[in-house]
Each structure stands twice: as C-alpha cells, then as structure tokens.
C-alpha cells in the first residue's frame, strides 16, 4: 500500500502529465487551424485567378464576334 507521500507524488505527476498533454493538444489544434486557413486562402486566390482568366477569355471571344 503506498504511503501518503507516494500518493501525493503520483497525483502531482499525473496533474503535470495532464497539463503537458493538454498543451500539446492545444498546440496541435492551433497548427491545424492555421494550416487550414492558409490552404483556404491559397485555394481562394487560385479560384479568383482562374475566374479572372476565364472572364478575360470570355470577354475576348465576345469581342471577336
């Protein structure tokens, strides 16, 4: 049977491990969301660029007729 000091030590160790796990999780979530936002911005920029190019092509075909 563990002594009171051993129980207190284990409790403190578990609390420390829990805080580390939570901070790692939060760091991973922040990185995930930042990456998702970066990719979204890149996709929107690509779509806007392709829309502008497509619009320019449509305008050019209308000008020829």
CHARMM internal coordinates of N, CA and C (Angstrom, degrees):
IC EDIT
DIST 1 N 1 CA 1.4388
DIST 1 CA 1 C 1.5399
ANGL 1 N 1 CA 1 C 108.41
DIST 1 C 2 N 1.3391
ANGL 1 CA 1 C 2 N 116.99
DIHE 1 N 1 CA 1 C 2 N 129.43
DIST 2 N 2 CA 1.4629
ANGL 1 C 2 N 2 CA 119.05
DIHE 1 CA 1 C 2 N 2 CA -177.72
DIST 2 CA 2 C 1.5296
ANGL 2 N 2 CA 2 C 111.67
DIHE 1 C 2 N 2 CA 2 C -70.77
DIST 2 C 3 N 1.2960
ANGL 2 CA 2 C 3 N 113.66
DIHE 2 N 2 CA 2 C 3 N 150.52
DIST 3 N 3 CA 1.4593
ANGL 2 C 3 N 3 CA 119.31
DIHE 2 CA 2 C 3 N 3 CA 178.25
DIST 3 CA 3 C 1.5151
ANGL 3 N 3 CA 3 C 109.07
DIHE 2 C 3 N 3 CA 3 C -78.81
DIST 3 C 4 N 1.3142
ANGL 3 CA 3 C 4 N 115.70
DIHE 3 N 3 CA 3 C 4 N 171.09
DIST 4 N 4 CA 1.4628
ANGL 3 C 4 N 4 CA 120.46
DIHE 3 CA 3 C 4 N 4 CA 179.59
DIST 4 CA 4 C 1.5274
ANGL 4 N 4 CA 4 C 110.36
DIHE 3 C 4 N 4 CA 4 C -63.04
DIST 4 C 5 N 1.3024
ANGL 4 CA 4 C 5 N 117.38
DIHE 4 N 4 CA 4 C 5 N -37.65
DIST 5 N 5 CA 1.4624
ANGL 4 C 5 N 5 CA 121.13
DIHE 4 CA 4 C 5 N 5 CA 179.50
DIST 5 CA 5 C 1.5316
ANGL 5 N 5 CA 5 C 110.43
DIHE 4 C 5 N 5 CA 5 C -65.43
DIST 5 C 6 N 1.3375
ANGL 5 CA 5 C 6 N 116.39
DIHE 5 N 5 CA 5 C 6 N -40.38
DIST 6 N 6 CA 1.4621
ANGL 5 C 6 N 6 CA 119.94
DIHE 5 CA 5 C 6 N 6 CA 178.58
DIST 6 CA 6 C 1.5292
ANGL 6 N 6 CA 6 C 110.95
DIHE 5 C 6 N 6 CA 6 C -66.06
DIST 6 C 7 N 1.3157
ANGL 6 CA 6 C 7 N 116.67
DIHE 6 N 6 CA 6 C 7 N -40.61
DIST 7 N 7 CA 1.4756
ANGL 6 C 7 N 7 CA 119.82
DIHE 6 CA 6 C 7 N 7 CA 177.95
DIST 7 CA 7 C 1.5221
ANGL 7 N 7 CA 7 C 110.72
DIHE 6 C 7 N 7 CA 7 C -63.20
DIST 7 C 8 N 1.3322
ANGL 7 CA 7 C 8 N 116.52
DIHE 7 N 7 CA 7 C 8 N -43.43
DIST 8 N 8 CA 1.4664
ANGL 7 C 8 N 8 CA 120.30
DIHE 7 CA 7 C 8 N 8 CA 178.62
DIST 8 CA 8 C 1.5233
ANGL 8 N 8 CA 8 C 111.13
DIHE 7 C 8 N 8 CA 8 C -63.19
DIST 8 C 9 N 1.3341
ANGL 8 CA 8 C 9 N 116.01
DIHE 8 N 8 CA 8 C 9 N -39.94
DIST 9 N 9 CA 1.4634
ANGL 8 C 9 N 9 CA 120.29
DIHE 8 CA 8 C 9 N 9 CA 179.27
DIST 9 CA 9 C 1.5235
ANGL 9 N 9 CA 9 C 110.42
DIHE 8 C 9 N 9 CA 9 C -64.73
DIST 9 C 10 N 1.3333
ANGL 9 CA 9 C 10 N 116.87
DIHE 9 N 9 CA 9 C 10 N -44.68
DIST 10 N 10 CA 1.4625
ANGL 9 C 10 N 10 CA 120.33
DIHE 9 CA 9 C 10 N 10 CA 178.72
DIST 10 CA 10 C 1.5229
ANGL 10 N 10 CA 10 C 111.23
DIHE 9 C 10 N 10 CA 10 C -63.06
DIST 10 C 11 N 1.3250
ANGL 10 CA 10 C 11 N 116.45
DIHE 10 N 10 CA 10 C 11 N -40.87
DIST 11 N 11 CA 1.4652
ANGL 10 C 11 N 11 CA 120.48
DIHE 10 CA 10 C 11 N 11 CA 179.44
DIST 11 CA 11 C 1.5221
ANGL 11 N 11 CA 11 C 110.38
DIHE 10 C 11 N 11 CA 11 C -62.35
DIST 11 C 12 N 1.3304
ANGL 11 CA 11 C 12 N 116.52
DIHE 11 N 11 CA 11 C 12 N -45.40
DIST 12 N 12 CA 1.4608
ANGL 11 C 12 N 12 CA 120.39
DIHE 11 CA 11 C 12 N 12 CA 179.29
DIST 12 CA 12 C 1.5313
ANGL 12 N 12 CA 12 C 110.27
DIHE 11 C 12 N 12 CA 12 C -62.91
DIST 12 C 13 N 1.3087
ANGL 12 CA 12 C 13 N 116.72
DIHE 12 N 12 CA 12 C 13 N -41.18
DIST 13 N 13 CA 1.4614
ANGL 12 C 13 N 13 CA 120.91
DIHE 12 CA 12 C 13 N 13 CA 179.87
DIST 13 CA 13 C 1.5224
ANGL 13 N 13 CA 13 C 110.67
DIHE 12 C 13 N 13 CA 13 C -64.09
DIST 13 C 14 N 1.3322
ANGL 13 CA 13 C 14 N 118.09
DIHE 13 N 13 CA 13 C 14 N -43.92
DIST 14 N 14 CA 1.4695
ANGL 13 C 14 N 14 CA 121.46
DIHE 13 CA 13 C 14 N 14 CA 177.68
DIST 14 CA 14 C 1.5187
ANGL 14 N 14 CA 14 C 111.38
DIHE 13 C 14 N 14 CA 14 C -61.69
DIST 14 C 15 N 1.3300
ANGL 14 CA 14 C 15 N 117.18
DIHE 14 N 14 CA 14 C 15 N -41.72
DIST 15 N 15 CA 1.4669
ANGL 14 C 15 N 15 CA 120.35
DIHE 14 CA 14 C 15 N 15 CA 179.42
DIST 15 CA 15 C 1.5228
ANGL 15 N 15 CA 15 C 110.49
DIHE 14 C 15 N 15 CA 15 C -63.42
DIST 15 C 16 N 1.3254
ANGL 15 CA 15 C 16 N 116.80
DIHE 15 N 15 CA 15 C 16 N -41.41
DIST 16 N 16 CA 1.4632
ANGL 15 C 16 N 16 CA 120.53
DIHE 15 CA 15 C 16 N 16 CA 178.74
DIST 16 CA 16 C 1.5222
ANGL 16 N 16 CA 16 C 110.56
DIHE 15 C 16 N 16 CA 16 C -64.02
DIST 16 C 17 N 1.3396
ANGL 16 CA 16 C 17 N 116.05
DIHE 16 N 16 CA 16 C 17 N -45.03
DIST 17 N 17 CA 1.4661
ANGL 16 C 17 N 17 CA 119.55
DIHE 16 CA 16 C 17 N 17 CA 178.01
DIST 17 CA 17 C 1.5192
ANGL 17 N 17 CA 17 C 111.44
DIHE 16 C 17 N 17 CA 17 C -60.63
DIST 17 C 18 N 1.3134
ANGL 17 CA 17 C 18 N 117.17
DIHE 17 N 17 CA 17 C 18 N -39.81
DIST 18 N 18 CA 1.4608
ANGL 17 C 18 N 18 CA 120.99
DIHE 17 CA 17 C 18 N 18 CA -179.88
DIST 18 CA 18 C 1.5238
ANGL 18 N 18 CA 18 C 110.51
DIHE 17 C 18 N 18 CA 18 C -64.09
DIST 18 C 19 N 1.3379
ANGL 18 CA 18 C 19 N 117.08
DIHE 18 N 18 CA 18 C 19 N -42.59
DIST 19 N 19 CA 1.4650
ANGL 18 C 19 N 19 CA 119.96
DIHE 18 CA 18 C 19 N 19 CA 179.33
DIST 19 CA 19 C 1.5233
ANGL 19 N 19 CA 19 C 110.94
DIHE 18 C 19 N 19 CA 19 C -63.89
DIST 19 C 20 N 1.3305
ANGL 19 CA 19 C 20 N 117.08
DIHE 19 N 19 CA 19 C 20 N -39.97
DIST 20 N 20 CA 1.4618
ANGL 19 C 20 N 20 CA 120.85
DIHE 19 CA 19 C 20 N 20 CA 178.54
DIST 20 CA 20 C 1.5266
ANGL 20 N 20 CA 20 C 109.78
DIHE 19 C 20 N 20 CA 20 C -64.45
DIST 20 C 21 N 1.3182
ANGL 20 CA 20 C 21 N 116.47
DIHE 20 N 20 CA 20 C 21 N -44.23
DIST 21 N 21 CA 1.4678
ANGL 20 C 21 N 21 CA 119.93
DIHE 20 CA 20 C 21 N 21 CA -179.55
DIST 21 CA 21 C 1.5219
ANGL 21 N 21 CA 21 C 110.96
DIHE 20 C 21 N 21 CA 21 C -62.96
DIST 21 C 22 N 1.3105
ANGL 21 CA 21 C 22 N 116.93
DIHE 21 N 21 CA 21 C 22 N -41.68
DIST 22 N 22 CA 1.4647
ANGL 21 C 22 N 22 CA 120.80
DIHE 21 CA 21 C 22 N 22 CA 179.93
DIST 22 CA 22 C 1.5247
ANGL 22 N 22 CA 22 C 110.20
DIHE 21 C 22 N 22 CA 22 C -65.32
DIST 22 C 23 N 1.3284
ANGL 22 CA 22 C 23 N 117.41
DIHE 22 N 22 CA 22 C 23 N -43.57
DIST 23 N 23 CA 1.4611
ANGL 22 C 23 N 23 CA 119.32
DIHE 22 CA 22 C 23 N 23 CA -178.77
DIST 23 CA 23 C 1.5324
ANGL 23 N 23 CA 23 C 110.40
DIHE 22 C 23 N 23 CA 23 C -66.87
DIST 23 C 24 N 1.3329
ANGL 23 CA 23 C 24 N 117.91
DIHE 23 N 23 CA 23 C 24 N -36.84
DIST 24 N 24 CA 1.4627
ANGL 23 C 24 N 24 CA 120.23
DIHE 23 CA 23 C 24 N 24 CA 176.00
DIST 24 CA 24 C 1.5242
ANGL 24 N 24 CA 24 C 110.61
DIHE 23 C 24 N 24 CA 24 C -63.64
DIST 24 C 25 N 1.3137
ANGL 24 CA 24 C 25 N 116.84
DIHE 24 N 24 CA 24 C 25 N -41.83
DIST 25 N 25 CA 1.4628
ANGL 24 C 25 N 25 CA 121.52
DIHE 24 CA 24 C 25 N 25 CA 178.59
DIST 25 CA 25 C 1.5261
ANGL 25 N 25 CA 25 C 110.55
DIHE 24 C 25 N 25 CA 25 C -62.59
DIST 25 C 26 N 1.3402
ANGL 25 CA 25 C 26 N 116.02
DIHE 25 N 25 CA 25 C 26 N -46.10
DIST 26 N 26 CA 1.4657
ANGL 25 C 26 N 26 CA 119.43
DIHE 25 CA 25 C 26 N 26 CA 179.98
DIST 26 CA 26 C 1.5200
ANGL 26 N 26 CA 26 C 111.05
DIHE 25 C 26 N 26 CA 26 C -63.13
DIST 26 C 27 N 1.3268
ANGL 26 CA 26 C 27 N 117.30
DIHE 26 N 26 CA 26 C 27 N -40.54
DIST 27 N 27 CA 1.4594
ANGL 26 C 27 N 27 CA 121.12
DIHE 26 CA 26 C 27 N 27 CA 178.53
DIST 27 CA 27 C 1.5292
ANGL 27 N 27 CA 27 C 110.18
DIHE 26 C 27 N 27 CA 27 C -63.32
DIST 27 C 28 N 1.3181
ANGL 27 CA 27 C 28 N 117.10
DIHE 27 N 27 CA 27 C 28 N -41.83
DIST 28 N 28 CA 1.4598
ANGL 27 C 28 N 28 CA 120.80
DIHE 27 CA 27 C 28 N 28 CA 178.80
DIST 28 CA 28 C 1.5253
ANGL 28 N 28 CA 28 C 110.92
DIHE 27 C 28 N 28 CA 28 C -65.31
DIST 28 C 29 N 1.3243
ANGL 28 CA 28 C 29 N 117.13
DIHE 28 N 28 CA 28 C 29 N -40.24
DIST 29 N 29 CA 1.4734
ANGL 28 C 29 N 29 CA 120.74
DIHE 28 CA 28 C 29 N 29 CA 178.83
DIST 29 CA 29 C 1.5230
ANGL 29 N 29 CA 29 C 111.05
DIHE 28 C 29 N 29 CA 29 C -64.74
DIST 29 C 30 N 1.3243
ANGL 29 CA 29 C 30 N 117.40
DIHE 29 N 29 CA 29 C 30 N -42.38
DIST 30 N 30 CA 1.4654
ANGL 29 C 30 N 30 CA 120.61
DIHE 29 CA 29 C 30 N 30 CA 178.80
DIST 30 CA 30 C 1.5208
ANGL 30 N 30 CA 30 C 110.33
DIHE 29 C 30 N 30 CA 30 C -62.84
DIST 30 C 31 N 1.3335
ANGL 30 CA 30 C 31 N 117.17
DIHE 30 N 30 CA 30 C 31 N -42.72
DIST 31 N 31 CA 1.4610
ANGL 30 C 31 N 31 CA 120.76
DIHE 30 CA 30 C 31 N 31 CA 179.07
DIST 31 CA 31 C 1.5273
ANGL 31 N 31 CA 31 C 110.62
DIHE 30 C 31 N 31 CA 31 C -63.92
DIST 31 C 32 N 1.3186
ANGL 31 CA 31 C 32 N 116.42
DIHE 31 N 31 CA 31 C 32 N -41.78
DIST 32 N 32 CA 1.4655
ANGL 31 C 32 N 32 CA 120.69
DIHE 31 CA 31 C 32 N 32 CA 179.26
DIST 32 CA 32 C 1.5264
ANGL 32 N 32 CA 32 C 110.87
DIHE 31 C 32 N 32 CA 32 C -61.15
DIST 32 C 33 N 1.3286
ANGL 32 CA 32 C 33 N 116.56
DIHE 32 N 32 CA 32 C 33 N -47.65
DIST 33 N 33 CA 1.4635
ANGL 32 C 33 N 33 CA 120.04
DIHE 32 CA 32 C 33 N 33 CA -177.69
DIST 33 CA 33 C 1.5307
ANGL 33 N 33 CA 33 C 111.28
DIHE 32 C 33 N 33 CA 33 C -67.61
DIST 33 C 34 N 1.3269
ANGL 33 CA 33 C 34 N 116.67
DIHE 33 N 33 CA 33 C 34 N -38.16
DIST 34 N 34 CA 1.4635
ANGL 33 C 34 N 34 CA 119.35
DIHE 33 CA 33 C 34 N 34 CA 178.01
DIST 34 CA 34 C 1.5279
ANGL 34 N 34 CA 34 C 110.25
DIHE 33 C 34 N 34 CA 34 C -63.92
DIST 34 C 35 N 1.3195
ANGL 34 CA 34 C 35 N 116.90
DIHE 34 N 34 CA 34 C 35 N -42.25
DIST 35 N 35 CA 1.4604
ANGL 34 C 35 N 35 CA 120.37
DIHE 34 CA 34 C 35 N 35 CA 179.39
DIST 35 CA 35 C 1.5173
ANGL 35 N 35 CA 35 C 110.71
DIHE 34 C 35 N 35 CA 35 C -66.04
DIST 35 C 36 N 1.3371
ANGL 35 CA 35 C 36 N 117.05
DIHE 35 N 35 CA 35 C 36 N -41.01
DIST 36 N 36 CA 1.4635
ANGL 35 C 36 N 36 CA 120.64
DIHE 35 CA 35 C 36 N 36 CA 179.24
DIST 36 CA 36 C 1.5330
ANGL 36 N 36 CA 36 C 110.50
DIHE 35 C 36 N 36 CA 36 C -62.19
DIST 36 C 37 N 1.3208
ANGL 36 CA 36 C 37 N 117.22
DIHE 36 N 36 CA 36 C 37 N -42.38
DIST 37 N 37 CA 1.4681
ANGL 36 C 37 N 37 CA 120.48
DIHE 36 CA 36 C 37 N 37 CA 178.88
DIST 37 CA 37 C 1.5268
ANGL 37 N 37 CA 37 C 111.16
DIHE 36 C 37 N 37 CA 37 C -66.19
DIST 37 C 38 N 1.3329
ANGL 37 CA 37 C 38 N 117.20
DIHE 37 N 37 CA 37 C 38 N -38.17
DIST 38 N 38 CA 1.4677
ANGL 37 C 38 N 38 CA 120.54
DIHE 37 CA 37 C 38 N 38 CA 178.16
DIST 38 CA 38 C 1.5219
ANGL 38 N 38 CA 38 C 109.82
DIHE 37 C 38 N 38 CA 38 C -63.66
DIST 38 C 39 N 1.3255
ANGL 38 CA 38 C 39 N 116.49
DIHE 38 N 38 CA 38 C 39 N -46.42
DIST 39 N 39 CA 1.4665
ANGL 38 C 39 N 39 CA 120.16
DIHE 38 CA 38 C 39 N 39 CA 179.43
DIST 39 CA 39 C 1.5237
ANGL 39 N 39 CA 39 C 111.53
DIHE 38 C 39 N 39 CA 39 C -64.12
DIST 39 C 40 N 1.3171
ANGL 39 CA 39 C 40 N 117.14
DIHE 39 N 39 CA 39 C 40 N -37.82
DIST 40 N 40 CA 1.4627
ANGL 39 C 40 N 40 CA 120.99
DIHE 39 CA 39 C 40 N 40 CA 178.75
DIST 40 CA 40 C 1.5297
ANGL 40 N 40 CA 40 C 109.94
DIHE 39 C 40 N 40 CA 40 C -63.53
DIST 40 C 41 N 1.3320
ANGL 40 CA 40 C 41 N 116.28
DIHE 40 N 40 CA 40 C 41 N -43.94
DIST 41 N 41 CA 1.4628
ANGL 40 C 41 N 41 CA 120.02
DIHE 40 CA 40 C 41 N 41 CA 179.39
DIST 41 CA 41 C 1.5313
ANGL 41 N 41 CA 41 C 110.73
DIHE 40 C 41 N 41 CA 41 C -62.67
DIST 41 C 42 N 1.3325
ANGL 41 CA 41 C 42 N 116.52
DIHE 41 N 41 CA 41 C 42 N -41.27
DIST 42 N 42 CA 1.4657
ANGL 41 C 42 N 42 CA 119.68
DIHE 41 CA 41 C 42 N 42 CA 177.98
DIST 42 CA 42 C 1.5252
ANGL 42 N 42 CA 42 C 110.81
DIHE 41 C 42 N 42 CA 42 C -63.39
DIST 42 C 43 N 1.3261
ANGL 42 CA 42 C 43 N 117.03
DIHE 42 N 42 CA 42 C 43 N -42.07
DIST 43 N 43 CA 1.4698
ANGL 42 C 43 N 43 CA 120.78
DIHE 42 CA 42 C 43 N 43 CA -180.00
DIST 43 CA 43 C 1.5226
ANGL 43 N 43 CA 43 C 110.84
DIHE 42 C 43 N 43 CA 43 C -63.77
DIST 43 C 44 N 1.3282
ANGL 43 CA 43 C 44 N 116.14
DIHE 43 N 43 CA 43 C 44 N -44.44
DIST 44 N 44 CA 1.4685
ANGL 43 C 44 N 44 CA 119.20
DIHE 43 CA 43 C 44 N 44 CA 179.65
DIST 44 CA 44 C 1.5272
ANGL 44 N 44 CA 44 C 110.97
DIHE 43 C 44 N 44 CA 44 C -63.67
DIST 44 C 45 N 1.3224
ANGL 44 CA 44 C 45 N 116.86
DIHE 44 N 44 CA 44 C 45 N -38.00
DIST 45 N 45 CA 1.4585
ANGL 44 C 45 N 45 CA 119.97
DIHE 44 CA 44 C 45 N 45 CA 178.19
DIST 45 CA 45 C 1.5263
ANGL 45 N 45 CA 45 C 110.43
DIHE 44 C 45 N 45 CA 45 C -65.29
DIST 45 C 46 N 1.3354
ANGL 45 CA 45 C 46 N 116.36
DIHE 45 N 45 CA 45 C 46 N -42.06
DIST 46 N 46 CA 1.4717
ANGL 45 C 46 N 46 CA 119.47
DIHE 45 CA 45 C 46 N 46 CA 177.92
DIST 46 CA 46 C 1.5179
ANGL 46 N 46 CA 46 C 110.83
DIHE 45 C 46 N 46 CA 46 C -63.20
DIST 46 C 47 N 1.3363
ANGL 46 CA 46 C 47 N 116.57
DIHE 46 N 46 CA 46 C 47 N -43.59
DIST 47 N 47 CA 1.4624
ANGL 46 C 47 N 47 CA 119.70
DIHE 46 CA 46 C 47 N 47 CA -179.80
DIST 47 CA 47 C 1.5173
ANGL 47 N 47 CA 47 C 111.23
DIHE 46 C 47 N 47 CA 47 C -64.36
DIST 47 C 48 N 1.3215
ANGL 47 CA 47 C 48 N 117.42
DIHE 47 N 47 CA 47 C 48 N -40.50
DIST 48 N 48 CA 1.4636
ANGL 47 C 48 N 48 CA 120.29
DIHE 47 CA 47 C 48 N 48 CA 179.01
DIST 48 CA 48 C 1.5193
ANGL 48 N 48 CA 48 C 110.20
DIHE 47 C 48 N 48 CA 48 C -65.11
DIST 48 C 49 N 1.3136
ANGL 48 CA 48 C 49 N 116.71
DIHE 48 N 48 CA 48 C 49 N -39.25
DIST 49 N 49 CA 1.4601
ANGL 48 C 49 N 49 CA 120.90
DIHE 48 CA 48 C 49 N 49 CA 179.34
DIST 49 CA 49 C 1.5241
ANGL 49 N 49 CA 49 C 110.68
DIHE 48 C 49 N 49 CA 49 C -65.93
DIST 49 C 50 N 1.3201
ANGL 49 CA 49 C 50 N 116.62
DIHE 49 N 49 CA 49 C 50 N -44.30
DIST 50 N 50 CA 1.4673
ANGL 49 C 50 N 50 CA 119.06
DIHE 49 CA 49 C 50 N 50 CA -179.72
DIST 50 CA 50 C 1.5284
ANGL 50 N 50 CA 50 C 110.56
DIHE 49 C 50 N 50 CA 50 C -68.26
DIST 50 C 51 N 1.3300
ANGL 50 CA 50 C 51 N 117.55
DIHE 50 N 50 CA 50 C 51 N -34.10
DIST 51 N 51 CA 1.4657
ANGL 50 C 51 N 51 CA 120.65
DIHE 50 CA 50 C 51 N 51 CA 176.89
DIST 51 CA 51 C 1.5252
ANGL 51 N 51 CA 51 C 110.22
DIHE 50 C 51 N 51 CA 51 C -65.30
DIST 51 C 52 N 1.3225
ANGL 51 CA 51 C 52 N 116.69
DIHE 51 N 51 CA 51 C 52 N -40.55
DIST 52 N 52 CA 1.4687
ANGL 51 C 52 N 52 CA 119.73
DIHE 51 CA 51 C 52 N 52 CA 178.94
DIST 52 CA 52 C 1.5195
ANGL 52 N 52 CA 52 C 110.29
DIHE 51 C 52 N 52 CA 52 C -65.21
DIST 52 C 53 N 1.3415
ANGL 52 CA 52 C 53 N 115.88
DIHE 52 N 52 CA 52 C 53 N -41.60
DIST 53 N 53 CA 1.4634
ANGL 52 C 53 N 53 CA 118.97
DIHE 52 CA 52 C 53 N 53 CA 179.58
DIST 53 CA 53 C 1.5195
ANGL 53 N 53 CA 53 C 110.39
DIHE 52 C 53 N 53 CA 53 C -66.63
DIST 53 C 54 N 1.3057
ANGL 53 CA 53 C 54 N 117.45
DIHE 53 N 53 CA 53 C 54 N -41.87
DIST 54 N 54 CA 1.4660
ANGL 53 C 54 N 54 CA 120.90
DIHE 53 CA 53 C 54 N 54 CA 179.79
DIST 54 CA 54 C 1.5340
ANGL 54 N 54 CA 54 C 109.29
DIHE 53 C 54 N 54 CA 54 C -65.31
DIST 54 C 55 N 1.3114
ANGL 54 CA 54 C 55 N 117.04
DIHE 54 N 54 CA 54 C 55 N -39.72
DIST 55 N 55 CA 1.4571
ANGL 54 C 55 N 55 CA 120.59
DIHE 54 CA 54 C 55 N 55 CA 178.21
DIST 55 CA 55 C 1.5118
ANGL 55 N 55 CA 55 C 111.38
DIHE 54 C 55 N 55 CA 55 C -64.48
DIST 55 C 56 N 1.3120
ANGL 55 CA 55 C 56 N 117.34
DIHE 55 N 55 CA 55 C 56 N -38.03
DIST 56 N 56 CA 1.4600
ANGL 55 C 56 N 56 CA 121.39
DIHE 55 CA 55 C 56 N 56 CA 177.20
DIST 56 CA 56 C 1.5084
ANGL 56 N 56 CA 56 C 111.66
DIHE 55 C 56 N 56 CA 56 C -66.00
DIST 56 C 57 N 1.3188
ANGL 56 CA 56 C 57 N 117.11
DIHE 56 N 56 CA 56 C 57 N -38.20
DIST 57 N 57 CA 1.4661
ANGL 56 C 57 N 57 CA 121.07
DIHE 56 CA 56 C 57 N 57 CA 179.16
DIST 57 CA 57 C 1.5169
ANGL 57 N 57 CA 57 C 110.30
DIHE 56 C 57 N 57 CA 57 C -68.36
DIST 57 C 58 N 1.3227
ANGL 57 CA 57 C 58 N 117.55
DIHE 57 N 57 CA 57 C 58 N -40.96
DIST 58 N 58 CA 1.4603
ANGL 57 C 58 N 58 CA 120.72
DIHE 57 CA 57 C 58 N 58 CA 178.95
DIST 58 CA 58 C 1.5314
ANGL 58 N 58 CA 58 C 110.08
DIHE 57 C 58 N 58 CA 58 C -64.79
DIST 58 C 59 N 1.3202
ANGL 58 CA 58 C 59 N 116.42
DIHE 58 N 58 CA 58 C 59 N -40.50
DIST 59 N 59 CA 1.4604
ANGL 58 C 59 N 59 CA 120.59
DIHE 58 CA 58 C 59 N 59 CA 178.72
DIST 59 CA 59 C 1.5272
ANGL 59 N 59 CA 59 C 109.60
DIHE 58 C 59 N 59 CA 59 C -63.31
DIST 59 C 60 N 1.3198
ANGL 59 CA 59 C 60 N 118.58
DIHE 59 N 59 CA 59 C 60 N -42.20
DIST 60 N 60 CA 1.4504
ANGL 59 C 60 N 60 CA 121.70
DIHE 59 CA 59 C 60 N 60 CA -178.87
DIST 60 CA 60 C 1.5154
ANGL 60 N 60 CA 60 C 110.56
DIHE 59 C 60 N 60 CA 60 C -65.21
DIST 60 C 61 N 1.3216
ANGL 60 CA 60 C 61 N 118.29
DIHE 60 N 60 CA 60 C 61 N -38.92
DIST 61 N 61 CA 1.4696
ANGL 60 C 61 N 61 CA 120.16
DIHE 60 CA 60 C 61 N 61 CA 179.85
DIST 61 CA 61 C 1.5222
ANGL 61 N 61 CA 61 C 110.21
DIHE 60 C 61 N 61 CA 61 C -69.37
DIST 61 C 62 N 1.3284
ANGL 61 CA 61 C 62 N 117.97
DIHE 61 N 61 CA 61 C 62 N -33.19
DIST 62 N 62 CA 1.4684
ANGL 61 C 62 N 62 CA 120.12
DIHE 61 CA 61 C 62 N 62 CA 176.96
DIST 62 CA 62 C 1.5193
ANGL 62 N 62 CA 62 C 110.73
DIHE 61 C 62 N 62 CA 62 C -70.06
DIST 62 C 63 N 1.3285
ANGL 62 CA 62 C 63 N 117.64
DIHE 62 N 62 CA 62 C 63 N -34.61
DIST 63 N 63 CA 1.4523
ANGL 62 C 63 N 63 CA 120.62
DIHE 62 CA 62 C 63 N 63 CA -179.40
DIST 63 CA 63 C 1.5246
ANGL 63 N 63 CA 63 C 111.30
DIHE 62 C 63 N 63 CA 63 C -68.42
DIST 63 C 64 N 1.3175
ANGL 63 CA 63 C 64 N 117.72
DIHE 63 N 63 CA 63 C 64 N -29.40
DIST 64 N 64 CA 1.4732
ANGL 63 C 64 N 64 CA 120.53
DIHE 63 CA 63 C 64 N 64 CA -177.90
DIST 64 CA 64 C 1.5169
ANGL 64 N 64 CA 64 C 112.51
DIHE 63 C 64 N 64 CA 64 C -76.10
DIST 64 C 65 N 1.2920
ANGL 64 CA 64 C 65 N 117.83
DIHE 64 N 64 CA 64 C 65 N -21.46
DIST 65 N 65 CA 1.4711
ANGL 64 C 65 N 65 CA 119.12
DIHE 64 CA 64 C 65 N 65 CA -175.80
DIST 65 CA 65 C 1.4910
ANGL 65 N 65 CA 65 C 112.58
DIHE 64 C 65 N 65 CA 65 C -87.93
END
COOR INIT
IC SEED 1 N 1 CA 1 C
IC BUILD
